Amino acid sequence: MSVSGYASTTSVAPGESIDFYLSSDSPGSQKLDIERIGTTPVSETITADLTSPGPAAPNAWAGFGWPVTTSFSIPDTWPIGLYRVSSGADELFMFVVRPPDPGTVSKVLFHIAFLTPAAYNPAGGKSLYGYNSAPDFNETSRAMRVSFDRPGNTPKSSGPEAALVRWLETEGIPIEYCSSIDLHSSPGLLSNYDCLVIAGHDEYWSKPMRDGVERFVENGGNMIVLSGNTCYRAVRLEEDNRVVVFCKYAGADPDNNAEEVTVAWAEPPLNRPQNSFLGVGFTQGAFNGPATAYTIRFPEHWVFSGVTGTETTPFMTYETDSAEYLDEREGYPRVTGQESTPLSFTVLGTADLRSWTGKPGRATMGIYSRNGTVFNAATTDWVLAQSGAAVLGSDPIVTQVTRNVFSRLRQRVQRDWENVGRADGACALASVDGRIFLATTGKRLLTRHPVGADVPWRDIDHAIDVVAMAGIENTVYCVTKDNQLWWRSVEPETSWTAIGTGPAPNTKALAAAGGMLYAVDAAGALWRTSANRSLPSWAEMTWFTGDPTVNAMTSYSDILLACTTDNRLLRSNTDWIAESSGWTRVHDCKMAVGLAVVQWMLFASASDGLWRFDMYGMRQP
């Protein structure tokens, strides 16, 4: 006896009803078991009259069209969670019981992926893939539209999402649940949460899903991605969100709206690689190879607190994501920024998978912040290996890292300074071309990349008696104690060239923005001149009320940022410098002696180290 079927929806709230569409090769009255996944046992057995499957509908992959067999009303007392429906040995489908009041049980939302199972499911003769699509089982046979109204469209109770549910409940970490359709159709859903969790294989995303999650992170929400190949392909949902459309090739898509074309997210006309919001993507990732371990790259990072050892067990065999990165000669990895990977993305673990035969590439576990923080494990095998063997709960490094990440990111992270290394003997700081430059009291010019970890500085030149520095357009400018203004290229084997003086004796701070150099003198007055490697022509910005305690400056967009000797972090008080009338306080400044900005990250050099502050969500004035 064999039973198959599908449900009318991917999620339902307590008190609501869900329809089951079922058939059996042994018609008659049969029992159905409805059970909750996890450590809280909830189950109910119902009886339904099943019929034999009728003739296949035309293009059945676009919907089987079966009549409703039975309906089930979710008891008001049932807890939220992931539920499965089975008949004997046949697991039929799963559905989510979502919270009636989002965010009341937990501020952590677990996204259960239903789009990816629908894409791979060949029920009715075709899937979105050629290898399992009749009649020719090649690319020409694949469907471009598949329906949820088919058996086999859901995650499995033996899969990674169910395994993560069991692990989280064993660990005592409360979560709430949503399905792909909830994330797609409820724009305000994420506003109730502090953290979004992704696990399993979550490859297919709609535009509303991605737009909403990007806004969530930009508004301070965190993401924990315990998967790989995440958000690789863009789909549309049609027919009341019951049909998944994926044309794969832009020229085959009848939709003329470039933002809705169903291709890989990194491809034109979308041009939105996953890296821009997940830190990593499948372009540099890998598929199908021998079991490979992660090598830990920054063991002192908080993600590895309590971890011993330098490598995980070899557990990755299926799919991974990666950022393009280089190993600096000092021995640390840093991302190149390719495909819009944030330069502040910290590569925590690496795996060289260029010997894999399905798709050679790499894997990079990592983390970055853009108001909210995103941790990405970057492998589909993080929770369960492709063989079905448990990784989370078995591999000690994977398990401890997961504990640490949930402990830190399950709630919103308070905006504050984060130590990312040393700044010994610092007297000035600047940034240009994605690098940080440090002048020391030992009269040396050092540089490093904006990695969120303690990495070595590289000595590149002398820096004699530097008071202040600024960087712009491949050039570092500095003012020395004798008030001389100098410049040098960031290219190697160049030297400083004197071009004039600061605007007044005892220039204390220097910044660059919009092709201009800005300086603060001993009285706190603000001056400006063109940044063009030639004799300056300083003009005082008399309408700008200065501050004599300013001791260093930098810029973020067309905003000046300054630190003061009494530990205040200041910014110019409008959205562009020329119309600003003075300074306004933003935060403390770690008693910094130098400031620099790379993308949206503010760096400060202080006596106790190099510090980083996420400016992306800055709301003042």
N, C-alpha and C positions, 0 to 999 in steps of 0.2 A: 504494500500500500504506500502510495506517495501523495503528499499534499503540497500544493503550491499556492501562492497568493501575494497580494499587495494591499496596502492601506490607502485610505483617502487623503491622508496628510502625514507630514513628517513630524509634527509636534501637536500637542493638545494640552490644554490646561485642566486641572481638576474640575470636575463638574461638566466638562464638555464631552461630546460624543465623537467617536472615530468609527468609520466604516471599514469592514474587511471584505475583500473580494477574493474568494477562494474556490479551488476546484480540486478534485481528487480522482485518481484512477479506480477508486473503490467508493462509489457514491453512497451516501447515507449519513446518518447521524454520527458525528465524530467530536471528540473532545479537543479543545484548544486551551493551552496553558499560556497565561500572561504573567511574566515574571520580571521583577526589577533586577537590574545588574548592580552588584555591589554587596556590601556587608549588611545592609538593612534589608532583611527578607520581606518581600511583599509579593504575593501571587494570588491568582484566581484562575479557576478552571471553568470554562463555559462550554456549552454544547451548541453545535451548528450543523445544519443540514447541508452537506456538500454535494454538488453535482459533478458530473464528469466534464472535462473541458470540451467546449464546443469547437466548431471549425475556427481555424485561425483567422483573425481579422486581416483585411488587406493592410499591408505595411504595419504589421503588428508591433514592430519596435516603436511606432508612434502612438501606441495605446492598444491594450488588449480589448478594452470595451466590455469587460465582464460586468454582470449585474451585481448589486450588493448582496452578499451572502448573509451578513449579520452586522449589527452595530453594537458597540460597547461604550457605555458611559463610564468615564473615569471617576471613581469614587472621590468625594471631596477630601477624604482622609488620606488618600495616597500621597506619599512624598514625591517631590520632584525627582527626576532621574531619567535614566536610559532603560527602556523596557523592551523585552523581546516577546514575540508570539511564536509558539511552536505547536506542532501536532506530532506527538510521539517523538521520533528521532529527527523529524523534519523541522528545522528552524526556518520560519516563513519570512519574517521581517522584524525590524525594530522601529521604535518610535520614541520620541522625547516627550516626557511630561514636564512642561515648562512652568515656571512660577507664575501664579496669578498676579503677584505684585513683585515685579523684577527688583532685585537688589535687597530684598528683606532678609533672606536666609544667608546670603553670601554676596560679597562684592567681586567674586571671581566667577566669570562666565566661561563655561566650556562649550566651544563650538563643535558640534557633531556634524561631520561632513557627509552629506547625502548626494552632492553633485558628482563627486568622483566615482562612487559605486554605480551611479546611473550611466556615466560615460563609458565604463568598461563592460557593463552588463549586455550580453548578446541576446537576451530573451526576445523572442519574436523574429530572430534571424539576423539582426544587425546590432552593432554598437557604434560608438564614435571612432572605432578603430577598425582597420582593415583586416588584421590578423584573425579576428573571430567573427567576421561578417560574411554571410553567404551572398552570392553563390561562389565567388572566386577567391574569397579570403585574402584579398589584397586591398590596396588603397582605393581602388576604383569601386569596391563593394561597400565601403563604409557608409553609414548614415550621417546626415547632418542635423537630424532632429531625432531625439529619443524621448520617451515619455516615462514619467514616474508610475504610470498605470501599467506596470509590468512586474512579474515576480523577479526577485533578486536585486532590487534597487537600493538596498540599505547596508550599513555596516554590519559586521558579524559580532556575535557575543564572544567569539574567540579572537577578535581583532584587537589592535592596539588601543583604540578608544575605550573599549570595555575594560581592558587591562589597566589603563590609567585610572578609570573610575574606581576599580577595586583597590589600587594602590593608594589613591588619595583618601579614600574612606578609611583604609587601614591606618594611614598616617594622621587621621583626624583633621584633614583639611576640607572644610565645607566648600561646595561649589554649587553653582546653578547651571542650567543647561539651555542651549538653543540649537536649532537645526540650521542648515544652510538657508532654508526658505525664510526663517525668522530674521536672520542677519540681512537677507536681501530685501525683505518687505517691511521691516520696522526701522525706519531711519533713526528714531530716538532711543532704540533699545540700549545701546552701549552707554548712554549717558547715566545709566543706573549703576555702572560698574567701575571698578578700579583696575581690573585686569582681565584680559582675554586670553584663553588658552586654546592652542591648536595642537592636535596630535593625529596619529594615523597618517593617511595619505590624503591630503587636502589640496589637490592639484587645480581644480576648476572653481573659478570665482566669477561672479557677475560684477559689472561696474558698480552698482549700488553697494555691494558687499565691500569691495576694495575702497571705494570713496569713503564709506562710513568708518572703516577701520583706520584708514589714514587720518581722518579727522579725530578719531578717538585718541590716537597716539599724540597728535599735535596738541590736543587739549589736555594732555597729562596722563592719559591712560597707559598702562603697561601691557606688553604682550609677552607670553611665554610660548614659544614655538618649539614643540618637541617632535619635529617631523622634518621631512625634506620634500623637494619638488613642490613646495607650497606656493599656491597662487601662480602657477606657471601659465595656465591658459585662461583666456577670457571667454565667457559664455553669455548668452541672453536667455532669459526665462520668458516663456510665452504661455498662452492658454491658461490663464489664472495660475501661473507659476507651476504648471504640471508638465511642461515640455522644455527640455534643455536643447538649445541651439548652439552648435559649434561647427562652423564651416571650414576651419583650419587654415584656409588660404583666403587672403583678402579678396582676390578676384572672384572667388566663388560665392562671396557673401552678398545677397541682394540688398542688404541694408546700406544705404548711402551715407549714413551718419558715421564719420570716421571714429568717433568716440565709442561706438557700439559694435564695431567690427569684431568678429570672433576669430582671433588668431592668438598666438602666444603673446603675452603681455609685452615682451621685450621687442616684438617685431613691429614694423610700420604697418598700418598708420597709427597704431596705439603709442608705440615708443615709450612704454612705461615699464621698464624692467623691474622685477621684484625687488632688486637690491635697494631701490630708492626708499622703500619703507620696511623691508625685512632685513636689510643689510647684506643679504646673499641672494643668489639666483641659480637657476638650472643651467644657464649658459656656460658657466664655469664648473658646473657640477658633473656628476658621473652616474652611470647606470650599469648594474649587473657585472659583478666581479667577485673575486675571492674575498673571504672574510678579512677585514682590515680594521685596525685599531685607530683611535684618536691618540695623537701625541699632545700632551699638555704643553702650552707655550708660555704662559704666565702663571706659574704655580702660586705666586703671592697674591693673586687677584681674589677678591672676596668670594667669587663663584666657587673657588677651590678650597675654601675654608674647611678644615677637617679632612682633606684628601691627602692620602699618602700614595706614592707611586707617580710615575711619569707617563704611563700609557694605560688606556682602557684595555679590556680584552678585545680581541678581534671580533667585532660583531656586525660591522657594516658590509652588506652584500647587495643591496637593492638600488636605492636612489639617494643621491645627496645633492645639496646645494653648496655653492661656494662663492666667495668674493675673490676677484683677482688680487693677488698679494705678491709682495717681494720679500725675500729674506735679506735684511740689511746686513752689512758686513760685521756689525756689532752683535749679530746673532738673534735678532728679533724680527717677527713678521709685521708688515704694515701694508694696508690696502692701498691700491693705486687710485681709487676713485672711479675706476672703469664701471660703466653701466650705473652711474649715480650712487655707488656705494658711499655712504658718508665717510669722510676722512677720519672721523673720530671712532669708526667701528673698530673695536678691539678684537683681534683674532686670538681666541682663547685656546683653540685646539685645531690641529691640521691633520689631514690624511692625504697622501699622494696616491691617487687612484688612476694614474695615467696608464696603468697596465690593464685596467678593466676593458673588457671586449665589447660590452654593449654600447657604452659611451664613455670614453676616457675623460678624466677630469680630476677634480679634487673635492675635498670637503673642508669647510671652515666653520667650526662652532665659534660663536662670537656674540658681542653685545654692543649696543650704542644707545644714546639718548637723543631724542628730539622733543623736549618737554616730557613726554613719557619715555619709558625705557623698553627696549626690545631685546630679549634674549632669544637666540636662535640656535637650536641644537643641530640643524641642517642635515638631518638624516632620517629617513623613514623608519630606520631600525632602532631608534632611541628607546622606545618602550618595549617593542617586540621585534626580534630578529625575523627575517623573511621566513625562516624555518618554523616560526611559531614559538621558539624558545624565548623565555623571559629575559630581557636585558635589564630594564628597570626593576630593582629589587634583587637582581642577581649580580650585576657588575657593580662593585663598590664605588667606583668613581662616578659612573652614571647616576647611581642612586644618591650619593651625597651631593653632587652638583644639583640635581633636581630638588632636593630638600632645600639647599641654600637659595636657589632661585625662587621657589615658592615663598620661603620665609621673607625674602627681601621685596619681591615684586607683587605679592598678592594684594598689597595696598599701595596707594599712590606714594611716590617717593617725594619727601619734602625737598624743595629746591634749596640747595646749599652747595658750598664748595666741596670738591672731591679731590683728594690728593692723588696725583698721577706721576709722582717721581720726585727727583731732587732738583734743586736750583742753587747749588753751593756757590757762594760768593757772588750772587747775582747783583748787578747794579742797573741793568736795563733789559728790556724784552721787546721783541717785535715779531711780526709774522709776514710772510710773503710767499706766494706760490705753494700754499699748503704746508709750509714748514715754519717752525718756531726758531727764532734766533735769540741767543742769550749773550750779553756782554758781562764779563765778570770783573771783580775787583783785582783779579790776577792778570788783567789786561789781555784776556783772550776772548775771541768770538766763537761761540759754540752753536751747534744746530741739532735739532731732532725733529721727529715727526709727531703729530698730535695724537699719538696712541694713548688710550686710557689706562696706561700702566707705567711702571718705573722702567724706563729704557735708557741706555747710555746716550750721553751727548757726544757729538763729534766735533773735535777741535778743527776749525777751518782757517783761522787768521788771528792776527793780533787785534786788540780793541783797546787802545791806550786812552785811559782817563775818560771813558764814555760816561755821560750823564743820562742821556735819553736816546731812544732809537724808535724808528718807524719804518714800515715796509710798504712798498707799492710798486706795481709794474716792473717786476723783476729787479727791484732796487732796494737796498737797505740804506737808510739815511741815519746819521747819528750827530749829536752835539756833544762836544768834549768839554772838560772843565774850563778851558780857556775860551769857551763860547764859539769855537770853530764849528762850522757845518761841513760834514763830509758825506760822500756816498760811495757805495761799492755795489757791483753786480752780485747776484746770488750765484753766478757761475763760478766754478772752481778756478783757482789760480788767478784771481784778480786781486786788486789791492784798493785801499781807500784813496779817494781823491778829494782834496779840499776845494770848496766852492764858495766860501763866504763865512758869514757868522750867523748866530742866532739873532732874534729880533731885538734883544736887550741883554745887558750883562746878566749872567747867572740864569740862563735858560734852564728850566727844570723838567719840561715834559715835551714830548713830540708825538704827533700822530699824523696819519695820512688817510685821505678819503676823497673820492671824486676828482683825482688829479691834483689835489692840493696838499700842501704840508701845513699843519697847525702846530703852534708852539705856545707854551705858557711860560711867562717870565717870572722873576722872583716876587713881583707884586701880585701875581695871579692873573694878570691880563692875558687875553687870548689874541693870538696873531695868526695870519695866514699868508702863504705865498704859493706860487706854482711849484709843483714837484717835477722839475725837468732837468735835473743834473747840471744846472747852471747857476750863476750868481743870483741869489734870492732877492726879491723885492718885497719885504715884509710890510703888511698893513695891519694896523691894530683894529680889531672888531670892537669898537667902542660901545656898541649897544649891548654887548654881552657882559654881564656882571661876573667878574672873575672870582677866584677863590685862591688866596695865597697859600693854602695848605696842600694844593694839588702837587703831587710829586711824580706822576706818570700818567700817560694817556695812550689810548688806542681808538679804533673806530669799529663800529658794527653797522653795516649799511651806511646811511648818511647820518649816523648818530655818533657823537663823541662819548667815550667812556673815560673816566679818570678815577684814580685812587688818591687818597689824601694821607697826610701824616697822622691824622687822628682817626684813621681806620674807617673811612667812608668810601663806598663805591658810588660814583656819581655818573649821571648821563646828561647830555644836553637836553633841554626840556621840550623840544618839539621833534617832528619826524624828519626834519632836515636841518643841517647845521646853520646855514645862513640866516634862517628866520628865528633861531633860538635866542633867548634873552638871558640865559644863565644855566646854572647846574641844578639838578634835582637828585636827591639821594635815592639809590636803588637797594643797596644792601651794605654789608660790611665788606672790606677788601683784603682781609688776611694780613694787614699791615704790609701790603705789597710794595715793591720798588720797581716793578715793571708789569705792563699789561700787553696782551696780544690776543687777536681773534682769528680763529680758523673756522670758516663757515659760521655756525651759530654758537660755537664754543669759545668762551672767554678764558684765557689762561693768565695766571698771576704768578710771578716769581716772588717768593718771600723767604725769610730766613729759615723757615721750617719746611721748605719744599716748593715744588711746582704744583699749582692748584688749578682746577678746572670748574667752570660754572656754566650751566646750560642757559643760554640767553634766549632760546627759541620762543618760549612762552612769556617773555617779559611784557608786563602790562602797564608799567608806569611810563610817562606820567598819566 
